[in-house]
Every structure is written in C-alpha cells, then in structure tokens.
C-alpha cells in the first residue's frame, strides 16, 4: 500500500478555511534582540530599505543570543512581550508578518514524550510563530501534518475517488487485514470496494494482492486500470515488494511511463494572500515569520547579510530572466518526497513565460542563471559548481539539518544559498524524516511567479511547518503582484 500517497491525501484534504489580507511593509513588524548589535543593525537597515516606520519595530530585552531555548522561554521571552507591545500600539490586528533580526534562538525545544518519531523536538522560531495559537493545546497540535491552515490543497489525479474510498468503512477493514497479512481476505474486500468506487488507491492495492497471489496477468490488468483512474506514484510502484513479480514483465516500462504522464495533471491551489490565524484563549495570533539573516554560527557576516537584502529589494518587479531548477538527485530519500510536483510546477512556470527545467543531478549546471532551485541532497558546494544565483532567488534542499545553524551542525546549511546570493532559503532545525509536508513543495516557485511575496509562497506550500526555519527577505517579489490565479 502506498503510505506516502495516503498521507499526502490526508494532509491535503483536512485543512481549514481561511481569510486573507496582504503581506506588505504596512502589515510587517520587525523584532530586534536588544542583546545583539547585529540584530539591531540588520533589522534597521532592512526597515529603511522597505520603508517600514520606526513604530513597527519592537526591541525585546532578556532574549538570549543562543541557538536553543525551551518552549516556555519562547512564549515568555518572545511571544508574550511582543504581543503586549503590539496590543499597546494597536498593531496586533493589522500585523500579518513578523520579521526577526539576527541572533534570535532558532530552535525551540519541547517535551516530545509519547509523540511519534516525526513529531519530535525541537521546533523552529518561524514555525512556532505561525502556529502560536496552537501552542496552548500542546505538541500534538502544532506538530500535526495539517497544522498550517494557510497551506494550499493541490488537486491530485483521482483524488476525489480516493477520498470517497478512504471514507468507506471497508478501507479500515482492508488496513486491518493487511496488518494481519491476510492477503486473500483483503483482496475480497478490495475487489468489492473497487466495484463500487474504482479509485486509484483501491485498484493499486487490489493489483498488489493479485500479484502476491501469483496472478501476474490479473495484477497487470488491474494496475493498468489504477493508472487510468489516476495512479501516479511511480517511485513507490518501482520499490513496492508486493509488485516484485511484475517488474520483469515487458509491459512494466510502459506502465511506469503512464504513471509519470500524470504528473502534469496535478493542479496547484490558487496563489492566495495571507491573513493571520486568530488567537485562541489569550494566545498570540498566528502570523507568518522569517529570520532576516544569520550572522553567527554557520551564518554570514553582517555586511554580507545587508548586501543580500539590498540585492533582493532591488530585484522586486524586475521579472528576472533566470531559470527555476528542479533537481532530481540520486538521493531518493531527499529528492523523492517532493518530486511529485516537479513536472506540474515546471509546466505552470512555462505557461507564465518563465524558464523552468526538471533535471537529473545535484545542482543546476555551470553558469546556469538561477532564479529558484528545489534540490534534495545532504551536502553540496555551490561555488565549485559554478551556477549563477540571481537576485531575488529562493532555494532550498530537503535534508535533515539545513536549518541547524550552530557551529558543526552537520550537512550543508541553508545559509549556503544565502552566501551565493539568494533572497531567501529554508531548512529544518532537526531531523524531519523527509516528510514532504514539512518542506515547501515545488509549487513555491509558481506562487512566487504569480506574485506572492517570498514568505507567503513558502508557507502556502507547507502544511506542517513546525520544524522549518525560513531566512531572508520576506517581502521579496521579483514578479509583480497579480490577482490570485484560478
């Protein structure tokens, strides 16, 4: 059974409704750590660049210049005093974005006792600022795969039929029988269910049962029906032990090609502006958040950080002529979870007249102009590769420690993209177990091209953001703002 597709369906269909407003300098509050001259200098310079009034700066005292703090310290030293100032200045309701200066704690530790492996401590500064209304409910709430109600809901091939099947009580019975390894009984239930709801997920699992029963001809025919209905998970199909007997059949390559052809049938959600999640029971509202730069640990110098922010602001509205690169490395644990959206995102960008390439490899080719890149690899050397980062670019790589910015954090940090000149980058502050909902999907580049700000586009494509740290210029907008796409 494809657990990855099942999980994606659950995430995409359990998100709540939303109200929207614009993220702009007028709705931005900049937070400065009084203990750090770097925080003051970078934040004030960016405010001048973006013409943000001094009244929208909040200087917090008592915040340690440290990599980690506890959840209690985060709420007591950062969220609570920040909200008190915003209420006093009558800025709480209009504020949709919190831009932190450098030298705020980036990792927030919490008690993860009893939680699943994918819900472990720590969380990120930016993730928990967005999810602030959920903090009082505890870690099970803010670590949930669908915690971010702003996340989009792409339409997947066969999605509606799959949802009907998932809501049928017989799917729970199938799950019980599969866990008991009673494949014959599971096949009987799946066959009846497929007669009523011929969903891709049902037909795929029926093909698995037929293959395990050594009825290869039936299994191939049923798998073909599953593909016709919308089954597209080629990577899972090529590794599923249930289908081992089918992979030597002459028709197998054609079946895989038909699955891959469905990639362009995936439809992203609209590029909808953001409004903060309302506060609950005296909590802080949920707002988009970003760290303007990293000037300690594995970060850049203050001057380099300021230079990057200046480049980003200058790139606004320029419609740069670079290419967005979707790189499929041979590290499938990292590339695989986001590969499902590569083709559809590239097609959407090309339809807007923006160059986009899906390529095998680790990084864009030498001398390639890069306005965006989604890659998946633990370590890389951007400078040695020779690609050219254009002002305004967003880049990230799905890896375990991209957001671990303390010295000796391990793996290539997100700041490698900033050092190359990107306007923004992100990564998780701890092991994410490569769950796709913890990272922006490939559609982040499409939402930027449709005119969303960088910080909106990133969070629009990530339904479980609690571990993800976002760094850079939140208001970066190389393509002019436009009406939300249908």
C-alpha positions in Angstrom: 0.0 0.0 0.0 1.3 3.5 -0.8 1.6 5.1 2.6 3.2 8.2 1.1 0.2 8.9 -1.2 -2.3 8.1 1.5 -0.6 10.6 3.9 -0.5 13.3 1.2 -4.2 12.8 0.6 -5.0 13.1 4.3 -2.9 16.3 4.6 -4.3 18.0 1.5 -8.0 17.3 2.5 -8.1 18.2 6.2 -7.0 21.8 6.0 -9.4 24.5 7.3 -10.8 27.6 5.7 -9.0 31.0 5.7 -9.5 34.7 5.4 -6.9 36.7 3.5 -5.1 40.1 3.6 -2.0 41.5 2.0 1.5 41.0 3.4 3.3 44.3 2.9 5.5 46.8 4.7 2.4 48.2 6.3 1.5 44.9 7.9 5.0 43.9 9.0 6.5 44.2 12.4 10.3 43.9 12.9 11.6 42.3 16.1 15.1 43.2 17.4 17.1 41.3 20.1 18.4 44.1 22.3 21.4 41.9 23.3 22.7 41.8 19.7 24.2 44.7 17.8 23.9 42.6 14.6 20.2 42.2 15.2 19.8 45.9 15.5 21.9 46.8 12.5 20.4 44.3 10.1 16.8 44.9 11.1 17.1 48.7 11.0 18.8 48.6 7.6 16.1 46.4 6.2 13.4 48.6 7.6 14.9 51.6 5.8 15.1 49.6 2.5 11.4 48.6 2.8 10.3 52.0 4.2 8.9 50.4 7.4 8.2 53.1 10.1 10.1 53.0 13.4 6.8 52.4 15.2 6.7 48.9 13.7 10.0 47.9 15.4 9.8 46.1 18.7 13.0 45.7 20.7 12.9 42.8 23.1 15.2 42.6 26.2 16.1 39.4 28.1 16.3 37.2 25.0 19.4 35.1 25.0 21.7 35.1 22.0 21.6 31.3 21.8 20.7 28.6 19.3 18.1 26.9 21.5 15.5 27.9 24.1 12.7 26.0 25.6 9.1 26.4 24.6 8.3 28.1 27.8 11.1 30.5 27.3 10.0 31.2 23.7 6.5 32.1 24.9 7.6 34.0 28.0 10.6 35.9 26.5 9.4 36.4 22.9 5.8 35.8 22.1 4.2 37.3 25.2 6.2 40.6 25.4 5.9 41.0 21.6 2.1 40.7 21.7 1.9 43.1 24.6 3.7 45.8 22.7 1.6 45.2 19.6 -1.6 45.5 21.6 -0.4 48.7 23.2 0.4 50.2 19.8 -2.8 48.9 18.3 -0.8 46.8 15.8 -1.9 43.4 16.8 -4.8 43.1 14.3 -3.2 44.5 11.2 0.2 42.7 11.6 0.5 39.6 9.4 4.3 39.3 9.3 6.9 39.1 12.0 10.5 39.7 10.7 13.1 38.8 13.3 16.5 40.4 13.2 19.5 38.0 13.5 20.5 36.4 16.9 17.2 35.1 18.0 17.0 31.5 19.1 16.2 29.4 16.0 15.4 26.1 17.7 12.6 25.7 20.3 12.8 22.6 22.4 9.6 21.0 23.9 8.6 17.8 25.7 8.0 15.2 22.9 7.5 12.3 25.3 4.9 9.9 23.7 4.9 11.6 20.3 5.6 9.7 17.0 9.1 9.9 15.5 8.1 12.5 13.0 6.8 14.9 15.8 10.0 15.2 17.9 11.7 18.3 19.4 12.9 20.9 18.5 10.7 23.2 16.5 11.7 26.4 14.7 11.4 30.0 15.6 9.5 30.8 12.4 7.3 27.7 12.5 6.1 28.3 16.0 5.4 32.0 15.4 2.9 31.0 12.7 1.5 28.2 14.9 1.3 30.3 18.1 -2.5 29.8 18.6 -1.9 26.0 18.8 0.9 26.1 21.5 -1.5 26.0 24.4 -3.0 22.8 23.0 0.4 21.1 23.2 2.8 19.5 20.8 0.3 17.1 19.3 -1.5 20.2 17.9 1.4 22.1 16.5 3.4 19.1 15.2 0.4 17.8 13.2 0.9 17.3 9.5 -2.0 19.7 8.7 -1.3 22.3 11.4 -1.0 25.2 8.9 -4.4 26.2 7.7 -2.9 28.5 5.1 -1.3 25.6 3.1 -2.7 25.1 -0.4 -4.7 22.0 -1.4 -3.4 20.8 -4.8 -5.7 18.6 -6.8 -4.2 15.2 -7.4 -5.2 12.8 -10.2 -8.0 10.6 -8.9 -8.1 12.5 -5.6 -11.9 12.7 -5.3 -12.4 9.0 -5.9 -9.6 8.2 -3.4 -11.3 10.3 -0.8 -14.6 8.5 -1.2 -12.7 5.3 -0.8 -10.9 6.4 2.3 -14.2 7.4 3.9 -15.7 4.0 3.2 -15.5 1.7 6.3 -14.2 -1.1 4.1 -10.8 0.7 3.8 -10.4 0.3 7.6 -11.1 -3.4 7.2 -8.5 -3.6 4.4 -6.0 -1.9 6.6 -6.7 -4.4 9.5 -6.4 -7.4 7.1 -3.1 -6.1 5.6 -1.6 -5.7 9.0 -2.6 -9.3 9.8 -1.1 -10.3 6.4 -4.4 -11.9 5.4 -4.0 -11.0 1.8 -6.7 -13.3 0.4 -9.3 -11.7 2.7 -8.0 -8.2 1.9 -8.4 -9.0 -1.9 -12.0 -9.9 -1.4 -12.8 -6.6 0.3 -10.8 -4.6 -2.2 -12.5 -6.2 -5.1 -15.9 -5.4 -3.8 -14.8 -1.9 -3.0 -13.3 -1.4 -6.5 -16.7 -2.4 -8.0 -18.4 0.5 -6.1 -15.5 3.0 -6.1 -12.8 2.3 -8.7 -10.4 4.7 -7.1 -6.6 4.6 -7.9 -5.7 3.7 -4.4 -8.2 0.8 -4.2 -7.2 -0.6 -7.6 -3.5 -0.3 -6.9 -3.8 -2.2 -3.7 -6.0 -4.8 -5.4 -3.2 -5.2 -8.0 -0.8 -5.8 -5.1 -3.0 -8.6 -3.7 -3.3 -10.2 -7.1 0.5 -10.0 -7.6 1.1 -11.6 -4.2 -1.3 -14.4 -5.2 1.0 -15.0 -8.3 -1.7 -14.0 -10.7 0.5 -11.6 -12.7 -1.8 -11.2 -15.6 -4.7 -10.1 -13.4 -2.3 -7.8 -11.5 -1.0 -6.1 -14.6 -4.5 -5.5 -15.9 -5.7 -4.1 -12.5 -2.6 -1.9 -12.2 -3.4 -0.5 -15.7 -6.9 0.3 -14.5 -5.4 2.1 -11.5 -3.2 4.2 -13.8 -6.2 5.1 -16.0 -8.0 6.2 -12.8 -5.1 8.5 -11.8 -2.4 6.4 -10.0 0.9 8.3 -10.4 3.3 7.1 -7.7 5.9 5.6 -10.0 8.7 5.6 -7.3 6.6 3.6 -4.8 5.5 1.3 -7.6 9.1 0.5 -8.6 10.0 -0.3 -5.0 6.9 -1.9 -3.6 7.8 -5.5 -2.7 4.2 -6.6 -3.5 4.8 -5.9 -7.2 8.2 -7.6 -7.5 6.9 -10.2 -9.8 5.6 -7.6 -12.3 8.7 -5.6 -12.7 10.3 -8.1 -15.1 7.3 -8.1 -17.4 7.8 -6.5 -20.8 4.9 -4.1 -20.2 6.4 -2.7 -17.0 8.3 0.3 -18.5 5.2 1.4 -20.3 3.2 1.3 -17.1 5.7 3.4 -15.3 5.7 5.9 -18.2 1.9 6.2 -18.0 2.2 6.9 -14.3 4.7 9.7 -14.9 2.5 11.2 -17.5 0.0 12.0 -14.7 2.5 14.4 -13.1 1.4 17.3 -15.2 -2.3 16.6 -14.3 -1.6 17.7 -10.7 -3.2 21.1 -10.2 -1.8 23.6 -7.6 -4.0 25.7 -5.4 -4.6 29.4 -6.0 -2.0 31.9 -5.0 -3.9 33.4 -2.2 -2.7 36.2 0.1 -2.3 35.5 3.8 -4.1 36.6 6.9 -3.0 35.6 10.4 -4.6 32.8 12.3 -6.9 34.3 15.0 -5.7 34.0 18.6 -7.3 31.4 20.9 -7.9 31.7 24.6 -5.5 34.6 25.1 -2.7 33.2 22.8 -0.8 35.2 20.2 -2.3 35.3 16.7 -0.6 33.1 14.2 1.5 35.2 11.8 4.0 34.5 9.0 7.5 34.8 10.3 11.1 34.9 8.9 14.6 35.5 10.2 16.1 38.3 8.2 19.6 36.8 8.4 22.0 34.6 10.3 25.2 36.4 11.4 26.6 33.8 13.9 27.4 30.1 13.8 27.1 28.9 10.2 25.8 32.3 9.0 27.1 35.2 7.0 28.7 38.5 8.2 26.5 41.4 8.9 27.8 43.2 5.8 27.1 40.2 3.6 23.6 39.9 5.1 22.8 43.5 4.4 24.2 43.2 0.9 21.9 40.3 0.2 18.8 42.2 1.5 19.8 45.1 -0.8 20.0 42.8 -3.8 16.7 41.3 -3.0 14.9 44.7 -2.7 16.4 45.9 -6.0 15.1 42.7 -7.8 11.5 43.4 -6.9 9.3 43.6 -10.0 12.1 43.0 -12.4 10.7 39.7 -13.9 14.2 38.2 -14.0 15.3 36.1 -16.9 16.7 33.2 -15.0 15.5 29.6 -14.8 13.8 27.7 -11.9 15.6 24.4 -11.5 14.0 21.2 -10.1 16.9 18.9 -9.5 16.3 15.1 -9.1 19.4 13.7 -7.4 20.1 10.1 -7.0 19.5 10.6 -3.3 15.9 9.4 -3.5 15.2 9.8 0.3 15.6 13.5 -0.3 14.5 14.1 -3.8 11.7 11.6 -3.8 9.2 13.3 -1.3 8.9 16.4 -3.5 9.4 15.0 -6.9 5.6 14.5 -7.4 5.1 18.3 -8.1 8.2 18.9 -10.3 6.6 18.5 -13.7 3.4 20.4 -12.8 5.3 23.3 -11.3 7.6 23.5 -14.3 4.6 23.5 -16.7 2.9 26.2 -14.7 6.0 28.4 -14.8 6.5 27.9 -18.5 2.8 28.8 -19.1 3.7 32.1 -17.4 6.7 32.6 -19.7 9.2 31.7 -17.1 12.0 29.3 -17.8 11.9 26.0 -15.8 13.8 22.8 -16.0 13.5 19.4 -14.4 16.9 17.8 -14.5 18.7 14.8 -13.1 21.6 15.8 -10.9 22.5 17.6 -7.7 22.8 21.3 -8.7 22.0 23.5 -11.7 24.7 23.3 -14.4 27.7 25.5 -14.6 27.0 29.1 -15.5 23.2 28.5 -15.3 21.2 31.6 -14.3 19.2 30.5 -11.2 16.1 32.4 -10.0 15.0 29.4 -8.0 16.0 25.9 -7.1 14.5 22.9 -5.4 17.0 20.2 -4.7 17.5 17.2 -2.5 21.0 16.3 -1.2 22.7 16.3 2.2 25.9 18.2 1.1 26.8 20.4 -1.9 29.3 23.1 -2.9 27.5 25.8 -4.8 30.6 27.9 -5.6 32.5 24.9 -7.0 29.5 24.0 -9.2 29.5 27.4 -10.9 25.8 28.2 -11.3 24.9 31.9 -11.0 22.4 32.9 -8.3 20.3 35.8 -9.5 18.9 38.5 -7.1 15.5 37.5 -5.8 16.1 33.8 -5.9 14.5 31.3 -3.5 16.3 27.9 -3.0 16.2 25.0 -0.6 17.2 21.4 -0.3 15.3 18.7 1.5 17.8 17.5 4.1 17.9 16.7 7.7 20.0 19.7 9.1 19.6 22.5 6.7 18.2 24.7 9.4 20.7 23.6 12.1 22.9 26.8 12.1 25.0 26.3 15.1 28.8 25.5 14.5 29.4 21.9 13.4 25.7 21.5 12.7 26.3 18.8 10.0 25.3 18.8 6.3 25.2 21.9 4.1 23.1 24.6 5.9 20.5 26.8 4.2 22.9 29.7 4.5 24.9 28.3 1.6 22.2 29.6 -0.7 22.2 33.0 1.0 26.0 33.1 0.7 25.6 32.5 -3.0 23.2 35.5 -3.2 19.7 34.1 -2.8 17.0 36.3 -1.4 15.7 33.5 0.8 16.2 29.9 1.8 15.0 27.4 4.4 15.6 24.2 6.2 14.6 22.1 9.2 16.2 22.6 12.6 16.2 18.9 13.3 15.7 15.5 11.6 12.4 15.7 9.7 12.2 12.1 8.5 11.8 13.5 5.0 8.1 14.0 5.4 7.1 16.1 2.3 4.6 18.3 4.3 7.5 19.7 6.4 9.1 21.3 3.4 7.8 23.7 0.7 6.6 21.8 -2.4 7.9 22.6 -5.9 4.9 24.9 -6.3 6.6 27.5 -4.1 8.2 28.9 -7.3 4.9 29.0 -9.1 3.3 31.0 -6.3 6.2 33.5 -6.4 5.9 33.8 -10.1 2.2 34.6 -9.7 3.1 37.5 -7.5 3.1 36.3 -3.9 5.8 37.6 -1.5 8.5 35.1 -0.7 7.2 34.4 2.9 3.7 33.8 1.6 4.8 31.5 -1.2 6.9 29.4 1.2 4.2 28.9 3.8 1.5 28.4 1.1 3.2 25.2 0.1 3.9 23.6 3.5 1.2 22.1 5.7 3.3 21.0 8.6 5.8 23.8 9.2 6.7 23.4 12.8 10.4 22.4 12.2 11.1 24.6 9.2 13.2 27.7 9.6 12.8 30.5 6.9 15.6 33.0 6.4 15.9 36.0 4.1 13.8 38.9 2.7 10.2 38.1 3.4 8.8 40.7 1.0 11.0 39.6 -1.9 8.7 39.8 -5.0 10.6 39.6 -8.3 7.4 39.2 -10.2 4.7 41.8 -9.8 1.7 41.1 -7.6 -1.3 39.9 -9.6 -4.8 38.7 -8.9 -4.9 35.2 -7.4 -4.8 32.5 -10.1 -7.9 30.4 -10.5 
